[in-house]
Amino acid sequence: MRLAVLSDVHGNLPALEAVLYDLSHWSPDWVVVNGDLINRGPDSLGVLHLLREHHPDAFCLKGNHEGFVLAMRHNQDHPGTPAYEVRRFAHWSVAQLGARLDQIALWPDHLDLDSLDRGSLHITHGSRLGDREGILPQTEGAELALRLGEPRDLFISSHTHRPFQRPLAHGLLVNTGSVGAPFDRDPRPSYARFVLARRGWEGEVVRVDYDRSAAERLFEESGFLEGGGPLARVMLAELRLSRGLMGPWMRNYHAAVMAGELSLECSVQRHLAQYGLV
């Protein structure tokens, strides 16, 4: 069996196009999307349509951004308030996806198969601890054991936007990285391929080239750069630098902005200035 697992597309249509083109030459038996197909980027609706066009039977799991957008669907944030401005990019995704959120709400948050001979597997966006609790290359010891939980021959994680694979005493651990927003300074989309052979799972992380300029243009042409609010500029900077910038913004500015002590616009300008982007 050939299994392809991709994740963290985040509305980046050109990146998904490149990965699906690469997949068309490998011809997997099964495609799993391990969360965060949508949000944080300009074309959530487009990536959903493209995935279903090429792989109508793809098995989709929720990530933290599916959960976030579903929560925003019924959120009562009032325009002009700090909370609304901070979440404006998610409200953009809600408006773009509309009734298709009904089908996204039905996606499970993990896939667990424990009856395959030498081929048991667990796929989840973050880890057994939750969809925001990812696994990094440096996660070790008791912390790693907690995040892996009950052993499986293959454990597949995503969320961190940093791909890697590691042999375990009981099998193989793979983080698929990100299709739409890699954070490891390599701008190429990543996804993972697996083959269930007689001796068990064999896996590899694959990187592909894509039209990054088209992805950047889509931020502007779609209206997301304006409609998503100031934080959309941070997300565009992440795309350009291939590194995570939202996490540092959250740690340094989120509390002050939500308390009304600092405007969101001012916080974004200060944040991007640290990277020479203002």
Buried (B, 14 or more C-beta within 10 A) or exposed (E): EBBBBBBBBBBBBBBBBBBBEBBEEEEBEBBBBBBBBBBBBBBBBBBBEBBBEBBEEBBBBBBBBBBBBBEBBEBEBEEEEBEBBBBBBBBBBBEBBEEBBEEBEEBEBBBBEEEBEEBBBBBBBBBBBBBEBBBBBEBEEEBBEEBBBEBBBBBBBBBBBBBBBBEBEEBBBBBBBBBBBBBBEEBBBBBBBBBBEEEBBEBEBBBBEBEBEBBBEBBEEBEBBEBBBBBBBBBBBBBBBBBBBBEBBEEEBBEBBBEEEBBBEEBBBBBBEEBEBE
